[in-house]
Amino acid sequence: MDTKAIASIVVFLVCYFLIIIEYSPRVFIALAGSFLLVFLQIYTPKEVALYVDWETIGFLFGIFIIVKIIEKSGFFNYFALLLARKLDFNPVKVFIFFPFMACILSSVMDSITVITFLVPLTYALSEILEFDPVLYVVAEVCLANIGGAGTVMGDPPNVVLASMFNLGFTDFLKHNWILSMLAAWGAIGVFYLLHKKTLTKLNNKLKKEELKKKIIPVKTIDNTFLMFTGLLSLGITIVFLVGRDFIRDILPMNMALASLIPSFALLAIKGQHSEMKDILKEIDIETLLFLSGLFVIVGALEKTGVMRALASSIQGFADNPMGMVSAIFWGGAITSGIIDNVPEAMTLGYLIKNLAPVLTYSFTLLVWAASLGLDIGGNFTPVGASANVVGYTFLEKQKGRIGWGRWVKLAFLPTLTALIICKIGLFLKYLMGFY
């Protein structure tokens, strides 16, 4: 192994470690690592751009714009409060359906956004209904991550893997969505069984008629124009994503264009609207810069041959399909509880890419294992996924210290149940040759 390969490994490990211990904002660490790789002459300045997956970055940029427009309209708050009213403000039903709503919404938009609007709303409801919001929020975060595993646009690891292997919306929908929904209901069932007594007691003491007079969902819609245009743009994005899978030769639409065309068309036509003028300033640019830096750091392992060497060393083990699936699935699930699952997706993606030419079965089996394991395993701790960090940080600001111990205690069994369901599903898919 030459000095450049060793240097790329050292930079990779140091950056991972600093991200894990949250030594500094992760975007600074990722960009510093990228610049260091150029300084060490592992990359030339021109080569850096070649290792950034611009399709992933572009897709997320477009989705962030669309979802921010919908969020500013008040639609999310309206939808959640309408659901709570339809459920008669029953804490048991809210506990089941709010997390499941997070699961469904995370299938069509970033789970971070879902948690960003849903957690404050859940906290506000907890003040009215007098329940402990921690249990509800942990359940919502877990289900958002599980639901995000089901589609290409649900969680950032899926976007990364889809772009690396040219997989489309229908590929993820066909192979991951049913498994993620089964896993979701398994997790909700375990959450409910573990906390049934507490929830039932809470329901018995509520004065629901007073609540119905207080809470009027339609009043939370701030701007119907933003709501309709934002939802229309999201619908067009989904149509483009589905369409490219069926007519790729006629319509050369990639993932980035699928979200960028409707989002910027909307801004070009109605960008003079007061609520849209400064929309770009409110986009999560830090996440996009973080991902760009990570692509460069992980790409250095590919450029210097480290990933090829690793793939060669495990080639014999990889000949056992379910053994390799188990290693990637459980390895990704366990480690993503500690390490952010986005860099892990990049690392596993490069590993699978290097293994693909020598496998006796389709590499896509390993892609589905990586996707499900990484997305769902992140539930184990408050830092396993970005959505967790958002929910956990909000709770600590409102309720004081929550602690890792309580999070792990609440999330462990439901997450393990979801993972076991997905692992059984992967085994059945292999037996049927459906992967």
Summary of the structure (lengths in Angstrom):
residues: 435
radius of gyration: 21.8
end to end distance: 35.3
largest distance: 72.6
contacts: 1594
relative contact order: 0.15
helix: 79%
strand: 0%
